Amino acid sequence: MEFPFLYRLNVWRACANMRVWTLFLLLLLLETGIVCSNSDYLVGLGSYDITGPAADVNMMGYANTGQTASGIHFRLRARAFIVAEPKGKRVVFVNLDACMASQIVKIKLIERLKERYGDLYTENNVAISGIHTHAGPGGYLQYVVYIITSFGFVHQSFDVIVDGIEKCIIQAHENLRPGSIFVNKGELLDAGVNRSPSAYLNNPAAERRNYKYNVDKEMTLLKFVDDEWGPVGSFNWFPTHGTSMSRTNSLISGDNKGAAARFMEDWFEQKGYEKTDSAKIEDGGLPRKISNIIPGLHNNKHELLEIATSFQSSPGISATKTSSVSKRVRAAHRKDGKPRFVSAFCQSNCGDVSPNVLGAFCIDTGLPCDFNHSTCGGKNELCYSRGPGYPDEFESTRIIGERQFRKAVDLFNTVDEEIEGEVDFRHTYIDFSQLEVTVSNEGDSEVVKTCPAAMGFAFAAGTTDGPGAFDFTQGDDKVIILSYCILLDSNLKYLLWCMLIICFDMCQGNPFWKLVRDLLKTPTKEQIDCHQPKPILLDTGEMKKPYDWAPSILPIQIIRIGQLVLLCVPGEFTTMAGRRLRDAVKTVLTSEEDFDFDDIYIVIAGLSNTYSQYVTTYEEYQVQRYEGASTLYGPHTLSAYIQEFKKLAVALINDEPVEHGPQPPDLFEKQIGLLPPVVVDGIPLGVNFGDVCADVPQNSSFKSGEMVTASFWSACPRNDLMTEGTFALVEFLQEKDDWIPAYDDDDFCLRYKWSRPYKLSSRSRATLEWRIPEGVTPGVYRFRHFGAAKGLFGSIHHFTALSSAFVVT
């Protein structure tokens, strides 16, 4: 009976062939990145270096003309996530380690994305938010008032941010894979206090009784999980200012939120994602693990010192442009080809929230500052707030960053609610200079208007976190003179003399102020009445020379990912202003039957897409503290936002389109930049670029908590930003002559400081400072410095050099 046997044999062969072809097709799908999945979303994350010029450029945030960059505390990054429905809509959210988003940055970014992806990514579904660090290079915004202290527009600051955002979005796009998203929230009690409590108390008592605290204490976290790779990132939102680093700091830093992101990314990479009790995380974050030097020697200090003495400092030698990139500690991908974990700590309604949680004190007496005016003997320049590490601002930054990091780890490890539902977005532009707003007053409604932008006197006084712009202080005679000038506005001759007197102090050494000092405008009576009770200091909305001083057309945007709704606002909302906006949008969403979630997460993404300073409640505006004086569009600004966001929410729920609105101006071609270029770098005779000028002491050993330093003859860091590379490196002796990178200038513990002997000198030095972290591996270490020198005819020479080795026990 051969027939049944042959039949079974043929069936077996056919099945075998089918298995082979099935295996082949599966491998092909995996190779091409096409993976069959039941996931509702495609998820991709990306991260890229946006560290700007670390020399000569004014820091953005405090508007302190004396605060110019001179080194790096740790690097700044752009971090992005993309969430897409497999056959539907997609959204992009970018978190910048920068003071705020910029309108011209987004305009130029969208142009690039359109060229690369067509209409896949547009101004409507891309959001960009800043963490509000006050320790990043300025000059990347397009409106005059925000670039005065940076001598105008700084192309290098602008270019590195636009390049970095584009590249992190490209990474996220290329990393898109089936995955899941989870959401969690929880209270963080000790990372922010209200810095304008007297203004907060002007809100209705009945409203205040609805809340336990006078600042928001809730962190909301998204956890992204790839179907194959597992967790690939997390983004969270929590309100606290990026002012742990003070107005005198000159090192580029992501402040407390940038530090938290660095801690969490390193924590995940070390753990390979195993659940860890956040209470057990050591202070300062977990150090990376590196193998000990020759086994058994790590406790033998004498033998380690003998090894260290054989590695003396070396002269500076030529290097390639990519040398510092290849030596950096954190590669773009892990060894298995999987992208590195991306963690972002995003900003929310931080307008009146300070990270300096010990409170505000008078520096002359040590007593608390005046409650209502934040002054000391009538002078606000003596009133400063204190961080938890006072008087060490680096320690305060670490502690507030650590507290946010710990809470994020806790939320990350305990999350169990999965995001479900559609991806959608709405975006429009609104002219806030003359918007009609319907407001309710004791049951009646009336139509009011917003005003062209203007800043009040208290704006110039600054906050307890640091004095404000233009070197004004409350009670300063420049403010008194300006008040008198406004009364003389009918007499042009006297007005000009007044303006020149006001400008005299500001114009000292600042050519950009000299350019605009005669162009200040006196507000009209209509403008004064519109902004009441704000006394107008600068009528920025009506100042158009040499180009617009302040924005009038602003973007507002809603992003929905399932039960998460992001409200992307172009400014700093105070605590109560943010609460009112969230509540208004929630009322709209929950009134619709189609939005069928028991619990929705409505989160404010602050400082998004452009910058228009502060937004207070109507009641807080009446007090005219710093935040009220910086609410540009008058007392009804918040009501205008609520009205327009409710319209977006209705359109979102009803799947209706919204009008584009008036297009904001593109002022790129009008920008004026007066920052002098680097002409040439110099060194003493007989010295090479990179040579050590102050070495680590011979036969020296150190332990955790101590500081090690070395200095090198160097060059201006503006010659090469070392993007995705490093100026500073701590190397560890792995074997007899095998040195591996252990820490670089993206580590919280390693500082790169740049200095020149005097302002116009062509000579400069780089000093590397390493505060040895807890838990560091004992062994032999050394410093390496990378730099780039500019020759007389513009050529760039890259170099590197080494310090002598030293021992850590």
C-alpha positions in Angstrom: 0.0 0.0 0.0 2.4 2.7 -1.2 -0.2 5.3 -2.0 -1.1 6.4 1.6 2.7 6.5 2.4 3.5 8.7 -0.5 0.5 10.9 0.2 1.7 11.5 3.8 5.2 12.1 2.6 4.1 14.8 0.1 1.9 16.4 2.8 4.9 16.4 5.2 7.1 18.0 2.5 4.5 20.7 1.7 4.2 21.5 5.4 8.0 21.7 5.8 8.2 24.1 2.8 5.4 26.2 4.3 7.4 26.3 7.6 10.5 27.4 5.8 8.7 30.1 3.9 6.8 31.3 7.0 10.2 31.5 8.9 11.7 33.4 6.0 8.8 35.9 5.8 9.0 36.4 9.6 12.7 37.1 9.4 12.1 39.5 6.5 9.5 41.4 8.5 11.8 41.7 11.5 14.7 42.8 9.3 12.6 45.6 7.7 11.1 46.7 11.0 7.6 45.6 10.1 6.2 43.8 13.1 2.7 42.4 13.4 1.2 43.7 16.6 -2.1 44.2 18.3 -0.8 47.5 19.8 -3.0 50.6 19.3 0.0 52.9 18.9 3.3 53.3 17.2 5.8 54.8 19.7 9.2 56.4 19.0 11.6 58.5 21.1 14.7 60.5 20.3 17.2 62.7 22.0 19.9 65.1 20.7 22.5 67.6 22.1 21.5 71.3 21.9 24.3 72.7 24.1 25.0 76.2 22.7 28.0 78.4 22.9 29.8 78.0 26.2 31.5 81.4 26.1 30.6 85.1 25.8 26.9 84.6 25.2 24.4 86.0 27.7 22.3 83.4 29.6 18.5 83.5 28.9 16.2 83.9 31.8 17.5 86.4 34.4 18.2 89.1 31.8 21.3 89.9 33.8 23.9 91.5 31.4 26.7 90.2 33.6 25.7 86.6 33.3 27.6 85.3 30.3 28.4 81.7 29.6 31.9 80.5 30.6 31.7 76.7 30.6 29.4 73.7 31.1 27.8 72.3 34.2 26.2 69.5 32.2 24.9 69.4 28.6 21.5 70.5 27.3 19.3 68.2 25.2 16.2 68.1 23.1 14.0 65.0 23.8 11.0 64.0 21.7 8.3 61.4 21.6 6.1 60.5 18.6 2.8 58.7 19.2 0.9 57.5 16.1 -2.1 55.5 15.3 -1.0 52.8 12.8 -3.3 54.1 10.1 -4.3 57.4 11.7 -3.1 60.6 13.2 0.2 61.3 15.0 1.6 63.8 17.4 5.1 65.0 18.3 6.1 66.5 21.6 9.6 68.0 22.1 11.0 68.9 25.5 13.9 71.4 25.3 16.6 72.0 27.9 16.1 75.6 27.2 14.5 78.6 28.9 11.5 78.5 26.6 10.3 77.6 23.1 10.8 80.2 20.3 8.4 81.2 17.6 11.2 81.5 15.0 12.7 78.2 16.0 9.4 76.4 15.4 8.8 78.3 12.1 12.2 77.2 10.7 11.9 73.7 12.2 8.5 73.1 10.4 10.1 74.2 7.2 12.8 71.6 7.5 10.3 68.9 8.5 8.1 69.7 5.5 11.1 69.4 3.2 11.9 66.0 4.7 8.5 64.4 5.4 6.0 66.5 3.5 2.8 67.2 5.5 3.4 64.4 8.0 4.7 66.8 10.7 3.3 70.3 10.7 2.8 73.2 13.1 -0.5 71.6 14.1 0.7 68.3 15.4 4.2 69.3 16.6 4.6 70.9 20.1 7.8 72.3 21.5 8.1 73.1 25.2 11.0 74.5 27.3 12.0 73.4 30.8 12.7 77.1 31.8 16.3 76.7 32.8 17.9 80.1 33.4 21.4 78.7 32.5 21.2 78.3 28.8 22.6 80.5 26.1 20.2 83.2 24.8 19.8 85.0 21.5 17.5 82.4 19.8 14.1 84.3 20.1 13.0 86.7 17.4 11.5 89.5 19.4 13.7 92.5 20.5 12.9 92.5 24.2 14.1 88.9 24.7 17.5 89.4 22.9 18.6 92.8 24.3 21.0 91.3 26.9 22.5 88.9 24.3 23.5 91.8 22.0 20.8 90.7 19.7 20.3 87.5 17.8 22.9 84.8 18.2 22.9 82.5 15.2 25.0 79.8 16.9 22.4 79.5 19.8 19.6 79.4 17.2 21.2 76.9 14.9 22.1 74.3 17.5 18.6 74.3 18.9 16.9 73.9 15.5 19.4 71.2 14.4 19.0 69.3 17.7 15.2 69.4 17.6 15.2 68.2 14.0 17.6 65.4 14.7 15.7 64.2 17.8 12.5 64.1 15.8 14.2 62.1 13.0 15.4 59.7 15.7 11.9 59.3 17.1 10.5 58.8 13.6 13.0 56.1 12.8 12.4 54.4 16.1 8.6 54.2 15.6 7.5 50.7 16.5 4.4 49.1 18.0 4.1 49.8 21.7 2.0 50.8 24.7 1.7 53.9 26.8 0.9 54.0 30.5 0.0 57.0 32.7 0.4 57.7 36.4 0.3 60.7 38.7 1.3 61.4 42.3 2.2 64.1 44.8 5.6 65.6 45.1 5.5 67.9 48.1 9.0 69.4 48.5 10.1 70.7 45.1 8.3 74.0 44.8 6.9 76.9 46.9 4.8 79.9 45.9 7.1 82.9 45.5 4.2 85.4 45.3 1.9 84.2 48.1 0.4 87.7 48.6 -0.9 87.7 45.0 -2.2 84.1 45.4 -4.2 85.2 48.5 -6.0 87.8 46.4 -7.8 85.0 44.6 -11.3 84.3 46.1 -11.2 82.5 49.4 -13.9 80.1 48.2 -11.7 79.1 45.3 -8.6 78.7 47.4 -10.5 76.4 49.8 -10.8 73.9 46.9 -7.0 73.3 47.1 -4.8 72.0 49.8 -1.7 73.9 48.6 -0.9 77.3 47.1 1.1 75.5 44.3 0.3 72.4 42.3 2.1 69.4 43.8 1.1 66.7 41.3 3.4 65.1 38.8 1.9 63.3 35.8 4.1 60.7 34.0 3.8 58.8 30.7 5.7 55.5 30.4 6.5 54.3 26.9 6.9 50.6 26.3 8.0 49.0 23.1 6.3 45.7 22.3 9.7 44.0 21.8 12.3 46.1 23.6 10.2 46.9 26.7 10.4 50.4 28.4 12.0 52.9 26.1 11.3 56.2 27.9 9.2 58.4 30.1 8.0 62.0 30.0 6.6 63.8 33.0 5.1 67.2 33.8 5.6 69.1 37.1 5.6 72.8 37.9 8.7 74.4 39.4 11.0 77.1 38.1 14.4 76.4 36.6 16.0 78.8 39.0 18.0 76.6 41.4 21.1 77.9 39.6 21.4 81.6 40.5 21.7 84.8 38.4 25.5 84.8 39.0 26.1 81.3 37.6 28.0 81.2 34.3 28.0 77.5 33.5 25.5 76.1 31.0 23.1 73.9 32.9 19.7 72.2 32.6 19.1 73.2 36.2 16.9 70.9 38.3 14.8 69.4 35.5 17.8 68.8 33.3 19.5 67.1 36.3 16.5 65.0 37.0 16.5 63.8 33.3 20.2 62.9 33.5 19.7 61.0 36.7 16.8 59.0 35.4 18.3 58.1 32.1 21.5 56.9 33.9 19.4 55.0 36.5 17.5 53.1 33.8 20.6 52.2 31.8 22.4 50.9 34.9 19.4 48.9 36.0 18.5 47.5 32.6 15.0 48.1 34.0 14.6 46.2 37.2 12.1 47.6 39.7 13.9 49.6 42.3 12.4 51.2 45.4 12.9 55.0 44.8 13.5 55.5 48.5 16.7 53.4 48.2 18.2 55.4 45.4 21.4 57.1 46.6 21.7 60.9 46.7 23.0 62.3 43.4 21.7 59.5 41.3 23.3 56.1 40.7 26.9 56.2 39.4 27.5 54.1 36.3 29.3 50.8 36.9 32.7 50.3 35.5 35.0 47.4 36.1 37.8 47.7 38.7 41.4 48.0 37.7 43.5 44.9 37.9 41.5 42.6 40.3 42.5 42.8 43.9 44.3 46.2 43.6 41.4 48.5 44.4 42.1 48.4 48.2 45.9 48.6 47.8 46.5 52.4 47.7 50.3 52.1 47.5 50.2 49.9 44.4 47.6 52.2 42.7 49.8 55.2 43.4 52.8 53.4 41.7 50.7 52.8 38.6 49.4 56.4 38.6 52.9 57.9 38.6 53.7 56.1 35.4 51.1 58.2 33.6 52.2 61.8 33.5 50.5 64.7 31.7 51.1 64.9 28.0 51.5 67.9 25.6 48.5 68.9 23.6 48.3 67.1 20.3 46.2 67.3 17.2 42.8 65.6 17.1 40.0 65.1 14.7 36.7 66.9 14.8 35.0 63.7 15.8 37.4 62.6 18.5 35.3 63.9 21.4 32.2 62.3 20.0 33.9 58.9 19.9 35.1 59.3 23.5 31.8 60.4 25.0 30.4 58.2 27.8 26.8 57.7 26.4 26.6 56.3 22.9 23.4 56.9 20.8 22.5 53.2 21.0 23.2 50.3 23.3 25.3 47.4 22.1 22.2 45.4 21.0 21.2 48.3 18.6 18.3 49.3 20.8 18.0 53.1 21.3 18.9 54.5 24.7 16.2 55.2 27.2 14.9 58.8 26.9 13.5 60.6 30.0 12.2 64.2 29.9 11.1 66.3 32.9 8.7 68.9 31.3 7.5 72.2 32.6 3.9 73.0 33.6 2.2 76.0 35.2 5.3 77.2 37.0 4.6 81.0 36.9 4.7 81.6 40.7 6.5 78.4 41.7 10.1 78.6 43.0 12.4 75.6 43.6 14.1 77.6 46.4 11.9 76.0 49.0 13.6 77.4 52.2 12.0 80.8 51.5 13.1 84.4 50.8 15.5 86.1 53.2 17.3 89.5 53.4 21.0 89.0 52.7 22.0 91.8 55.0 20.0 90.7 58.1 19.1 87.1 57.5 15.5 87.9 58.3 12.5 87.0 56.1 11.7 89.5 53.4 8.7 91.7 53.5 5.7 89.5 52.7 3.8 91.8 50.3 6.7 93.4 48.4 9.6 90.9 48.9 11.8 93.8 50.0 14.4 94.4 52.7 14.2 97.9 54.2 12.4 98.9 51.0 15.0 97.4 48.7 14.2 94.4 46.7 17.8 93.7 45.6 18.6 92.5 49.1 15.8 89.8 49.0 16.9 86.4 47.7 15.3 83.0 48.0 17.2 80.0 49.3 17.3 76.5 47.8 17.6 73.4 49.9 21.4 73.2 49.5 21.9 76.9 50.4 24.4 78.4 50.0 25.6 75.9 47.3 23.5 76.4 44.2 24.9 73.2 42.6 23.7 71.3 45.7 20.3 72.9 45.5 20.0 72.0 41.9 21.0 68.4 42.7 18.5 68.1 45.5 15.5 69.5 43.6 16.4 67.4 40.6 16.8 64.4 42.8 13.4 64.9 44.3 11.7 65.0 40.9 13.8 62.0 39.8 12.7 59.9 42.8 9.0 60.7 42.3 9.3 59.9 38.6 11.0 56.5 39.4 8.2 55.8 41.8 5.5 56.6 39.3 7.4 54.7 36.6 7.6 51.5 38.7 4.0 51.5 40.0 2.2 52.6 36.8 -0.7 50.2 35.8 -3.1 52.4 33.9 -2.8 52.0 30.1 -3.5 54.9 27.7 -6.4 54.0 25.4 -8.2 55.9 22.7 -7.5 58.1 19.7 -4.7 60.4 18.9 -5.8 63.9 17.9 -4.8 67.6 18.0 -6.0 71.1 17.4 -3.9 74.2 16.8 -4.7 77.8 16.0 -3.1 81.3 16.1 -4.8 84.1 18.0 -4.1 87.8 17.9 -3.9 88.6 21.7 -3.4 92.3 21.1 -7.1 93.1 20.6 -9.1 90.0 21.3 -12.7 90.4 22.4 -13.5 88.3 25.4 -16.8 87.6 27.0 -16.5 87.5 30.8 -19.0 86.8 33.5 -19.5 89.1 36.5 -22.0 88.1 39.2 -24.2 86.3 36.6 -24.0 89.0 34.0 -21.7 88.9 31.0 -19.8 91.7 29.3 -17.4 91.9 26.4 -13.9 93.2 27.2 -10.7 93.3 25.2 -7.1 92.3 25.6 -4.4 94.9 25.1 -1.3 95.2 23.0 1.6 93.9 25.0 3.2 96.0 27.8 5.4 95.4 30.8 4.7 96.9 34.2 7.1 98.5 36.7 7.2 95.4 38.9 8.6 93.4 35.9 11.8 95.4 36.2 11.9 94.6 40.0 12.3 90.9 39.3 11.5 88.1 41.7 13.0 86.6 44.9 14.7 84.0 42.5 16.7 86.9 41.0 16.4 90.6 39.9 14.6 91.2 36.6 15.6 92.7 33.3 17.4 95.9 32.5 19.1 96.3 35.9 15.9 98.0 37.3 14.9 97.6 40.9 11.8 98.7 42.8 12.4 102.2 44.1 15.2 102.8 41.6 15.3 106.4 40.3 15.1 105.2 36.8 11.5 104.0 37.5 10.7 107.3 39.1 12.1 109.2 36.1 10.1 107.1 33.7 6.9 107.9 35.6 7.7 111.5 35.2 8.5 110.9 31.5 5.0 109.5 30.9 3.5 112.7 32.3 5.6 114.7 29.8 4.6 112.6 26.8 3.1 115.7 25.1 6.5 117.3 25.0 8.7 115.3 22.7 11.9 117.2 23.7 11.6 116.5 27.4 10.5 112.9 26.7 13.6 112.2 24.7 15.8 113.6 27.4 14.0 111.4 29.9 14.5 108.3 27.8 18.2 109.0 27.3 18.6 109.3 31.1 16.8 106.0 31.6 19.0 104.4 28.9 22.3 105.7 30.2 22.8 103.0 32.8 21.5 100.3 30.5 23.6 101.4 27.5 26.9 101.0 29.3 28.9 98.5 27.2 25.9 97.2 25.3 25.8 98.3 21.7 22.4 96.7 21.1 20.9 99.1 23.7 22.7 102.0 22.0 21.0 101.0 18.7 17.5 101.1 20.2 17.8 103.7 23.0 16.0 106.4 21.0 13.3 104.1 19.8 11.4 103.7 23.1 7.7 104.5 22.8 5.4 106.3 25.3 2.1 104.5 25.8 -1.1 106.1 24.7 -3.9 106.9 27.1 -5.9 104.1 25.6 -3.1 101.7 26.3 -2.7 102.9 29.8 -6.4 102.5 30.5 -6.5 99.1 29.0 -3.7 97.8 31.2 -5.0 99.3 34.5 -4.0 98.9 37.2 -0.6 98.1 35.6 1.7 101.1 35.4 3.4 100.6 32.0 7.2 100.5 32.0 7.7 99.3 28.4 5.0 99.5 25.8 6.5 96.6 23.9 3.5 95.6 21.9 3.5 99.0 20.1 7.2 99.2 19.6 8.2 98.1 16.1 11.7 99.4 15.5 14.1 98.0 14.4 11.5 95.2 14.4 8.8 93.9 16.7 9.7 94.0 20.4 7.0 91.5 21.6 4.7 89.0 20.0 1.0 89.7 19.4 0.0 86.5 17.5 0.3 83.5 19.7 -0.2 79.7 19.1 -2.5 77.7 21.3 -2.6 73.9 20.9 -4.3 70.8 22.4 -2.8 67.4 22.0 -4.9 64.3 22.9 -3.4 60.8 23.4 -6.3 58.7 24.7 -7.2 60.0 28.2 -4.3 62.4 28.3 -4.9 65.9 27.1 -2.0 68.4 26.8 -2.7 72.1 26.8 0.3 73.7 25.1 0.5 77.3 26.3 3.0 79.9 25.1 3.9 81.3 28.5 4.2 80.9 32.3 0.8 80.3 33.9 0.6 80.9 37.6 -0.8 78.1 39.8 -4.4 79.3 40.0 -4.4 80.5 36.4 -3.4 77.0 35.3 -6.1 75.4 37.5 -8.8 77.6 36.0 -7.7 76.7 32.5 -7.6 73.0 33.2 -11.0 73.0 34.9 -12.5 74.9 32.0 -11.2 72.4 29.4 -12.2 69.5 31.6 -15.8 70.8 31.8 -16.0 70.9 28.0 -14.5 67.4 27.6 -16.6 65.7 30.2 -19.8 67.3 29.0 -19.5 65.3 25.7 -20.7 61.7 25.6 -18.0 60.7 23.1 -15.3 61.4 25.7 -16.1 58.3 27.8 -13.2 58.2 30.3 -13.9 58.0 34.0 -10.6 59.8 34.7 -8.9 62.1 32.3 -5.5 63.7 32.7 -5.4 67.3 31.7 -1.9 68.7 31.8 -0.5 72.1 31.1 2.7 72.1 29.0 4.2 75.5 29.7 6.5 77.7 27.7 5.4 76.0 24.4 5.8 76.9 20.8 6.6 80.6 21.5 7.1 82.8 24.6 4.8 85.6 25.8 5.9 85.8 29.5 3.3 85.3 32.3 -0.4 84.7 32.7 -2.0 85.5 36.1 -5.6 85.4 37.2 -7.6 88.7 37.1 -7.3 88.9 40.9 -3.5 88.3 41.0 -3.1 90.9 38.2 -4.6 93.6 40.6 -1.7 93.1 43.0 0.9 93.8 40.3 3.7 91.7 41.6 6.3 90.5 39.1 4.0 87.9 37.5 1.1 90.4 37.1 3.4 93.1 35.7 4.7 90.5 33.2 1.2 89.5 32.0 1.5 91.2 28.7 -2.0 91.5 27.3 -3.8 93.1 30.3 -6.0 91.9 33.1 -8.2 89.7 30.9 -5.4 87.6 29.4 -6.4 84.5 31.3 -10.0 84.9 30.3 -8.9 85.1 26.7 -6.9 81.8 26.9 -9.8 80.0 28.6 -12.3 81.2 25.9 -10.1 80.1 23.0 -9.0 76.8 24.6 -12.7 75.9 25.2 -13.2 76.5 21.4 -10.4 74.1 20.6 -11.7 71.5 23.1 -15.2 71.6 21.5 -13.6 71.2 18.0 -11.5 68.3 19.3 -14.5 66.4 20.7 -16.8 67.1 17.8 -14.1 66.3 15.2 -14.4 69.7 13.7 -11.6 71.7 12.0 -10.5 75.1 13.4 -9.4 78.2 11.6 -5.7 78.6 11.1 -5.8 82.2 12.4 -3.4 85.0 11.5 0.1 83.9 10.7 2.8 85.1 13.1 5.6 87.1 11.5 8.9 85.5 10.3 11.5 88.0 11.4 14.5 85.9 10.7 15.9 88.1 7.9 15.4 91.2 10.1 17.5 89.9 13.0 20.4 92.0 14.2 23.3 90.3 16.0 26.1 92.4 17.5 28.0 89.7 19.4 31.6 90.0 18.3 33.0 86.9 16.6 36.0 84.9 17.7 38.9 86.5 15.9 41.9 84.3 16.8 43.0 82.1 19.7 46.5 82.5 21.2 48.9 80.7 23.5 52.2 81.7 25.1 55.5 81.1 23.3 56.7 77.5 23.6 53.2 76.2 24.5 50.9 74.0 22.6 47.1 74.2 22.6 46.0 71.7 25.3 49.2 71.8 27.3 48.6 71.5 31.1 49.1 74.7 32.9 48.0 73.5 36.4 48.3 69.7 36.8 46.8 67.3 39.4 49.4 67.1 42.2 51.8 64.2 41.9 51.2 61.1 43.9 47.8 62.4 44.9 44.8 60.3 46.0 41.2 61.4 46.5 38.0 59.9 47.9 34.3 60.4 47.3 33.1 63.9 47.9 36.5 65.6 47.2 37.2 67.8 44.2 40.0 67.1 41.7 41.0 69.9 39.3 43.4 70.4 36.4 43.8 73.3 33.9 44.8 73.4 30.3 45.9 76.1 27.8 42.8 76.2 25.6 40.7 78.1 23.0 37.3 79.6 22.8 34.5 76.9 22.9 32.5 78.9 20.4 34.9 77.5 17.7 33.3 74.1 18.0 30.3 73.3 20.3 31.4 69.7 20.5 27.8 68.7 19.7 27.2 65.1 20.9 30.8 65.2 22.1 32.6 66.6 25.1 35.1 69.2 26.2 36.0 67.3 29.3 36.5 63.7 30.2 37.5 61.6 33.2 39.2 58.4 32.0 39.5 55.2 34.1 42.4 52.8 33.8 40.8 49.5 33.0 43.9 47.4 32.3 47.6 48.2 32.2 47.2 50.7 29.4 43.5 50.6 28.5 41.8 53.9 29.4 38.0 54.0 29.1 35.7 57.1 29.4 34.0 57.2 32.8 32.5 60.8 33.1 32.2 63.6 30.6 30.8 67.1 30.5 27.2 65.7 30.4 27.7 64.4 33.9 26.5 66.4 36.9 29.7 65.8 38.8 32.1 67.0 36.1 32.4 70.8 35.4 34.1 72.4 32.4 35.1 76.0 33.2 36.5 78.3 30.5 38.2 81.6 31.3 40.5 84.3 29.8 42.7 86.7 31.7 40.9 89.8 30.5 38.0 90.4 28.1 39.8 91.0 24.8 42.6 88.5 25.4 43.1 85.8 22.8 44.5 83.4 25.4 42.2 81.2 27.5 42.3 78.3 29.9 40.0 75.3 30.5 39.7 74.1 34.0 38.1 70.7 34.7 36.6 70.1 38.1 35.5 66.6 39.2 33.5 66.3 42.4 34.0 62.5 43.0 30.5 61.0 43.4 29.5 58.4 46.0 30.0 54.8 45.0 32.7 55.5 42.4 34.9 52.6 41.5 38.3 52.8 43.2 41.3 52.9 40.8 43.5 55.2 38.7 41.9 58.1 36.8 43.0 61.1 34.7 41.5 64.1 32.9 41.3 64.5 29.1 40.5 67.9 27.5 39.2 68.5 24.0 39.2 71.8 22.3 39.3 73.7 19.0 41.5 76.7 18.3 40.8 79.4 15.6 43.8 80.5 13.5 44.5 84.0 12.2 42.9 83.2 8.8 39.9 81.3 10.2 41.1 77.7 10.1 40.1 75.5 13.1 42.6 73.3 14.8 41.2 70.5 17.0 43.4 69.3 19.9 43.4 67.1 22.9 45.6 66.7 26.0 45.9 64.7 29.2 46.5 65.5 32.8 48.7 63.3 35.1 46.9 60.3 36.6 45.6 60.2 40.1 44.1 57.6 42.5 40.6 57.4 43.8 40.2 55.2 46.9 
